């Protein structure tokens, strides 16, 4: 794809191209200032092009196809932009885990010794999942009609409805009645046979020719009918080819097509081996239909109906004899069934209940689970607003809208809940509360298959019971997630630090742009800049003035730690030694107490405690970096004493570092202090070759 055709390349796109594209990236992480790439082939990197990019301070090639790009304070934002590029959805690049990957991981954890069990449930899931859109569409049509029925605009259940409302019935019944054909198509596709053959076999027992035999008054000879006293349904038998064939209305059935296609796949693939490939198109579908339509009508169809009716009657017995147990069991099961795609059998039973009993008793308790799920998402949304997490706010907003108005839980589950382990226990409490209320208040039924959303509340009876239960489930989960957070304390600290880094970089860029504009305007009118002593930030330590002579507008930076001051050339890190992060000094520490070298805003604080960024009131940026590659220690040995965003004074304690732990981990302990925006000043002068205490002047920034 030519990105120039769509507009100028962004820095993220240029960096991605410079490292050889997304396919060349094995992994990508970042620390306080650098992007850290693990590449498949380091020779594909265009180092010269990367070094020439605006926004890139420098690059460092390392052994083992590792490559670093120095960005500075904006590294978190650039990292996020790279990870969000469309091309990063492929290859081996780590990225925010997709819904499909979360689901696959959940399935992988659940796989046991018997692979056929996993394959069976995947077969069920993939046979239904593509139908979610049309099922949702029909669900909303039912919901609209039910709302009108609730307000007495139309009697939705009247036998003498007008042609208009009979036509509206056809609009939503089209999906439910022909569902067996849709399921057969998807199931055949899943098993890698011609899906139209599966659809044709199922359609044969749903034609007017077949369904016409269900009427004992049809005048067709050889048909006898009886009434099932348990279900109140009529059962007819026709004698075809001299054999008795049980007649059923297969509209809305789901077990029949699932059983039929499983056998059809064996027949179809067997016929492919029998006939030459050049005649497959004619003879394989022909013999498949010739064999499977009679087998379905005589054997599989009745078996599927019996199985569905048996399961429906069993659950009906449990609901009738232990309603509280049933009402609690359903919402507590669904949070574990849906991520694995194992909820479709229960959804199939709902359809069976509606077709045989005329109503369903599973969807009511299920609503408690759905609204507990949506409530947890609402809690995440409120927290993301509170903590200014833009990406999570967008994710939660979309997931909540899909849930409340569409009844779809997958965006919440795969986009949020399965990624944060603290959410599930809190959501289950909401499920429990909702289920208990459904059971205690006498249960909830519906005579339609509906996705449980705000729009479908009127299809449930009694509506008040259902409304109370789902409201309690929603707000219980929301409150628990909001007040206890969906992130662990460590995750929250890290997320806030990354947010502050991004916001700090944005503020710095805005301030720099404003300053350039003011300078440009002043130059155009010939005005000399006026110095204000109030805007000058100096180290306030008593030894600073005597040790280093500084002009009134100069800024003196103090040593952040006690030790021997060395030049950056002596530092065992090519990034700092190259001055890519600005001029400064290194200090071989004799003490683990790290203090602020100057007063200003603490813009960034790495959650690992190894680096700090300070910006003074007049725009001097100071980076303090403890040790080399200490980001790999993940905070072990670092006791951070400050939070980003606060104002610090020179000498304030930033962290206490266990230098022995750093050495034991194999990292140099040298502490770096640089001025990343060195180019904005007349000079940055390090004072090296001396032993200093923390707070002694070691760098002078001259304007």
N, C-alpha and C positions, 0 to 999 in steps of 0.2 A: 504494500500500500504506500502510495506517495503522500507523505504527510504534508508536503508543501502545497498540494492541491487543495487542502482544507484550511490552510493558513500557516503562519510561521511556526516552526518547531519550538516547543517549550524546552526549558533547560532539562527537564526530566527525559524528554524524547531524545535530545542530543546526547545526554549521558548514556542512555540505553543503546543508542546506535554506536557510540564510541567504545563500549565494552563488548561489542560483537552481537548485540541483540539479545532478546529475552531467552532465546534457545541456548545461549552460551552461559547463562547464569545458573549456577547450582544452588547458591544461597546468597541472600543479601540481608545484612544487619547494619546497624549504625550505632555510634557512640555519641559523645557530646558534640563532635565536630566533623566526623568523617563517615562516609559510606564505606562499608567493608564488604567487598564482593569475594565470593568463592566461585571461580569460573571453571567451566569445563576445559577451555583452552585459552590460556593467558596470552598466546601469540596473536589472538584476534583483536586485541585492544589497540586502539589508535590513540596512543598516549599524547602525541603532539596535538591532536585535535581537541582532546579533553583539556589539556593544559591551557589552550587558547580560549576556552569558553568563559564568558562573563558569568560570575557566580561560582566558579571553581577556583579555589585558592592554590591548588596543587594536586599532584597525583603521586602515588608511591606503588611501584610494582614490588610484590613480595614473592617468596618461594612458594611452590605448591599451587600455582595458578591463583594465588590470592592477590587482590588489587584494592588499593584504598584511594578514595577521592575525597579531598579535603574541601568541605563546604563552609564550615564555620557555624554560626548560631542558627542558620536556616536549615540545618541538616535534617531535622525531623520533618519539616514541610516538604523538602525535596524527596526524602525517602517515601513519604506518603504519596506524593504525586507519581513517583516511579511505580509503586506497587499498584496504583489505580489505573495504570495505562492498560488499554484493552489487550495489547500483546503479551502482557504479563499473566494472562489467564492460562497460558499454555506452558510447555516445557517443564523444567525442574524448579522454577522459581517459587520460593515460598511466598505465600500471599494470604490474605484473609480467607479462611477456609470456606469453600462454597457449600451450599446446601447439600449438593449431591455427595460431596466428600464427607461432610458430617454424618450423613445417613450411612454412607459406606463404612465409615469407622465404627458406627454403632452396630451395624450388622456384623462387622468383623469381630467385634468383642463378643457378640452373641453366638457366633458359630461354634457348634459343638462337634461331637465325634461323627454325627450323621449328617453328611452334606445334603442328602436328599430332602431333609426337613427344611433346611435353609432355602433350597431351590424351590420347594413347594410354596413357601410363603412369598418368595420373590415372584413366582408365577402368578399368585393371587394379586399381589400388589400391582404388577405391571399390566395386568389385565384390566384393572380399574382406574389406575392413576391418570391415563390420558383423558378420561371422561369427566374429570373434575370440573372443567369449564361448563359443559352442558348440564351437568347435574346442578351446579350452582345457579345457572340460568333458569332452569325449571323450578328450582327451590325459591328463587325470588319472585317468579310469576305466582307461585302458590301463596307466597307471603303477601303480595299485593292483594290478591283475591281474598285472603283471610282477613286482612285489615278492613276491607270493604264489608266483609261479612260481620266482623265484630262491631262495626258502627251501623249495622242494619241497612246498608246501602243495597246489598244483594244477599239473598239466601244462597250461600255457596253450595249447600248440600241438598237443595230442593230437587225433587224428581222432575218438576215441570219448568225447568229453567228455560229462558229464551234462547234463541239460536246464537245470540251474541255470546252468552256465557257458556254455552255448549262448545262454541269455537275456542273460547279462552281455555276451557278444559283440555281441548285437543293440543293447545300450545305447550302445556307442561306435561301432559300424558305421553306425548310423542317420545320423550326421552325415557320415561319409566317403562312404557309398554314395549318399546323396541330395544330396551337395554340388553336383552339376551343376544341380539344380533351384534350390537356394539362390543359386548364383552367377548363374543366368539371371534370377532375380527382382531381385537387386541391380543387375545390369548394365542391365536394362530400366529400372529406376528412375533410374539414373544418366543414361540417354539420354532421359529424360522421355517414356516411353511406358508403357502399362499393364503393370505388372510381373507381373501374373497371367497375361497372355498369354505373356510370356517363359517363365514357370514351366510353363505348360501345354504349350507346344511341346516343351520339354525332357523333361517327364514322359512324353510320348507314346512316346518311344523307350526308356523305362525301365519300362513296364508289364509285367506278367506275360505279356500277349499277345505283346509284342515279344521279351522275353528268352526266352520259350519256344521261339522259332525257333532259338536258339543251340545247342540240343541236337539233334544229328543223328539221335538216336533218338526224336525227338518224334513222328514219324509224319506230320508235315506235308509234303505233296509239294512238290517244287521247291526243296529245300534241299540244297546240297552243302558239305562241310566239308573243310579241309586243315589241316595242322599247320605253324606257323612254326618252323623249325628253330633260328633265332637266339634267339628269345625263349621258345621252348617253349610257345607259346600256340596255341589252335585258332582258325582263321579259317573262317567260314561265309558262304556267299552264298545269298540267296533271290531267286527270280524273281518280282517284283511288277509287275503290269501289263505283263508280258512283258519287263521290264527287270531287269538284275542289280543287286541291292542288297547291299552288304557289310554283314554283321551284326556288331555289336560290343556288348560289355557296357559301357555308358556309365557305370556306377557309379563314382564317384570321379574322373571326367574333368572337367577344367576348361577346356581349350582349346576344346572343342566348344561349350559354352554361350557363351563369349566371342565366338567367331566367329559363332555363330547370331544372337545378339542384335544384333550390329553390323549384320547384313543385315536382321534383323527391323525395326529402327528405321527403315530406309529404306522398307520395304514399308508399315509401319504409318502413318508420316507421309504417305506418298503416298496411301494409301487415305483418310486424313482429308481430303485436298484433293479427292478424287474424290466422296465421298459428302456429302450435306447434313448439317449438324451434328446435326439432330434424329434421325438414324438411325445416328449413330456407334456407339452402344452395342451395336447388333445386328450391323451389317455389317462394321465395322472389325475387331473380334476374329474374326468368322467367317472372313472372307477371309484375314486374317493367318494363322490356323491352317491353313486349307485350302492356302495356298501354302507356308508355312514348315515344316510337319511333313514333307511329302515331300522338300523341299529339304534339310532337316537329315538325314533318314534316308539319302537317296541320295548327297548330295554333302558337306555340311558335316561330318557325323559322321565319315565315313572320313578326310576331310582333317585334322580335329582330332586324331584318333587317330594318323595318320601323323606329323603334326608333333610331337606329344608324344613318340612313340616315338623319332623321329629325334634330338630334343634329348637325350632320356634316354640313348640309345646313344652319342651324342657325348661327353657328360660321363662316361659309364661308361668309354669308351675312355681319356679323359684320366686318370681315377682309376686305371685299370689299368696304364697305361703310364708315367705320371709322377705317382705318388701324392703325393710330397712337394710338388710344384708345386701340385697340386690342393688339398691340405690347407692350404697357406699362402694360396693365392689366395682361398678362400672366406671365412675370417674377416677378411681384410683388405678385402674388397669390401663386406661387410655394413654396417660403420659408415657407409658413404657411401650405400648403397642404402636402408636403412631410413628415414632422415630424409626422403628424397624419395618414399617409398612405392614404390620400384622393386624391392623384394625379393620381391614377390608372384609374379613369373614363376618365380623359383627355388623358392619354396614350392610352386608348381603342379607343377614338375618332381619334387619330392619325392613328391607324390601319384601322379604318373605312374609313377615308379620302383616304388613299392609295388604298384601295380596290374599292372605288366607284369613286373617282375623278382622281385617278392615281397619286396624289401628296398630300403632307400635308403641312399646313401653320402654325402649332402650334409649331413644333420643333425648328424653327428658333428663335422666341422670347424666347422660353424656354432656348435656349443656353445662352442667356444673364444672366439668373438666375444661371445656372450651373457655368459659368465662374466667376461670381461675388462671388459665394460660394467658388470656388477654390482660387480666389484671396485673400479672407479673410484668408483662411488657409495658403497661402504663407506669409501673413503678420505675422501670429502667428509663423510660422517657423523662419522667420528672427528675430523676437523678442526673441524666445527661444534660438537661437544661440547667440544673443547679451547678453542675461542674463544667459547663461550657464545652461539652464533648460533641463537636459538630457531627462527626461521622456516626456515632452511636445515636444521636438525636434523630438523624435522617432515617437510620435503619429502624429504630423503634416507632417512628411516626408512620412509616409505610406498613410495618407489620401490624400495628394497632388498627390502622384503617382497614386493612385486609381482614382482620379478625372481627372487628365490631360490625362492619357493614357487609362482609362476605362470608363470615363464619369459617375462614381458612386459618388454621393454626400453624401450617408449615413455615411461613415467613418468620413467625415468632420463635418456633422451635429451632429451626436450622440457622436462622440469622442471629439469634441471641442466646436462648436458654441453654442449648447444648454446649455453648462455648464458655459458660460461666457456671461452675459447679455449685455455687451458692444459691442459684435460683430454684433448682428442682425441689429441695426440701420445703422451701417457703411456698412454692406453688402447690405442692401436695397438701399442705394444710388448708389452702383454699378449696381444693377438690373435696377434701374430707368434710369441710363445713357445708359446702353446697350439697353433697350427697346425703348427709345426715338430715338436712332440711327437707329434701325431696322425700326421703323415707318417712320422716316423722309426720309430715304434712299430708301423707296419703298417696304419694306417687304422682307422676305426670305422664300423660299420653298424648299422641298426635295421630291424625289419620293421613298424614302426608310425609313424604321423605323430604326433609328440609335441613339445610346447613344451619347450625345454631348461631344466629347473629341477632343483632338488635332488630333487624327487619322481619325476622321470622318468629318473634315472640308470640304474635297472635295465633299461630297454628298449634300452640300447645294448650292443653286443658288439664287442670284449671290454670288459667293464665297467671293468676295472682300467685299461686304456689311456685310456679316456674320462675316468675319475676323475682320473688323473694330469694329463692335459692341461688340464681345466677348473680344477683346483686351482691349477696353475701360472699359468694366465691370470689367475685371480681375484687371487691374492696379488701378482703382478707389478704389475698395474694399481693395486691398493690401496696398495702401498708407494710407488710412484712419485708418486701423487697426494698421499699423506699427507706425504711428506718434502719435496716441492717446492711444495706448496700448489696449490690450484685458482684462487687469486686472485693477481694481480700484487702486488708490494710496495705499490704505490700503492692498489690496491683493498683490500688487507688493512688498511692504515692507516685508510682511510676507513670501512670496515666496523667496525673496532674502535672508532673514534671515535664512530660512531653508536650502537653498542652501549653504550659508556660513558655517552653522553648519556642514553640511555633508563634505564639502571640508576641513574645519578646522580639523575635526576628521581624515580624510584621511591623511592630512599632518602630523598630530601629530603621527599617527601610523607609517608613513614612516620614520619620524625623529627618533622615538624610535627604530625602527628596525635597522636603520643605526648606531645609537649610540651603540646598543648592539653588532653589528658586529665589530665596532672599538674597543670596550672594549675587546671583545673576542680575536681579533688579537693582541692587545697590551699585553694581559695577556699571550698569547702563546709564545711571544718572550721575556717575562720578562721585558717589558718596562714600566716605571712608567708614568702615565698620567701627562702631563705638564699643569699647570694652567695658564690661560690667564686672566689677570685682565680686558681685554676689554670685555670678555664674562660675567662678573659679573654684575647683575642688582640689584641695591639697591634702596630703597625709598630715594628720594633726599631731603626730608624735613629736615630742620635744627635741629629738636628735636630728630631725629631718633638715631643718634650716641650717644648722651648723655643719652637717656632714656634706651636704651638696648645695651648691649655690644655684638657686632657681629664680628665674624672672617671675614677676607677679602673675603672668598668665600661664606659667608652666605648671605641670602636675607631677608630683612626686609619688611614686609607687613604692610602698614598703615591702619588705620581705614577708611572704606569707608563712614562713617557717624558719626556724633557726638552722644554720648550717653553712656550708662552704658554697659561695656563689661562683658559678662557672658560666662560660659563654655558651650560647646555643650550639656552636660548632662542636662542643665536646659532649653533647647530649646524644645518647645512642638511639635516636629516633630520627629518621630522615625527614619526616614531615616538619618537626620543630626545627631541626638543623637547617633546613632549606628556607626558613622564615615564611613558609606558606601560611602559618598562623600568626604572622607578625613578628616583630623584633621583641626581644625580652631576655630573660635569664633562666638558668637552671640552678637549682639549689640542692646540693647533696645534704639531706636532712639529718640532723642529730636529735631531733625531737619529733614526736608524732602529732603535735598540736598545730593545726592549720588555721590561720587567722586571715581576716579580710585585709588585703594590701592597701585599700583605699575605700573611701565612703561612696555610697551610691546604691542603686537598686540591684538586688540579687536577681538577675534575669533568669538564670538557669541553675539548677542543682540536680546533678545526675542522681538518680535513685540509688545507684551503686556507691555514691559518695566520693567518686574519684575525680570529679571535675566541677568547677563552679564558674559562672559567668557574671561579672559585675559591670554595670554601665553607670558612669558618673553623670552628674547633672548636665555637664557641658559636653557629653558625648564620647568620652574616652571609654573604650571597651577593654576589659581586662579578663583574661582567661587564666584560671589557676587549675593546673592538671597534676594530680598526685601520682607519680610513678609512670612507667611505660607499659601500655597494654593492660593496665590494672582493671579495665572494664571486664576482663575475663574472670575476675574474682567474684563478680556478681554481688558485691557489697560485703563480702566476708572480710573482717578486719577493719571496716570503715564504720565509724559511729558518727552519723551526720547530725549536727546540732541546729541546723537552720532549715527554713522552707523557702522555696522560690517566691518572688513577688514582694518580699519585705525589704525595707531599707536597712542597710548595715553601715556601721562606722568603721574606720580603719582600726584594726586590732580586735574586732569582734570574732569570737570563736566560730569557725565554720564546721570543723570536724576534728575528731581525734582518730588517728590512724595507727594501727598496729604494724609498725615497720618490719618487725620480725616475721609477721604473717605474709607481708608482701614479698620479702626475701625468700621465705620458704616456698612461696608459689612460683618462684623463678623469675620475678619481675624486678627490674631496676627501680630503686626508690626515689630517684631524682625527681624533684618537684619543679614543674615548669610554670613560669608566669610570663605571658606574652600579651601584646596589644594587637588583636586581630585587625583593627582598622588603622594600622601604622601609617598607611598611605595618606590618611587625612591630616597628618601633622608634619611640621617642618622636620622634626627628627625625634627618634625614640632612642635614648642613650642608656645602655646598660652599664652598671658599675660592678665589674667582676674581679675575681682574684682576692676576695676578702672573706673572712669568717664573720658572720653577722648573727645577731639575735633576731627573733621575730619582731617585726616593726621597724627595723632599720631600713633607711632608704637604699634602694638598689637599682631603680630605673627612673629616669627623668623624661617626661614627655614634653617636648617644646613645640609651640605653635608657630 
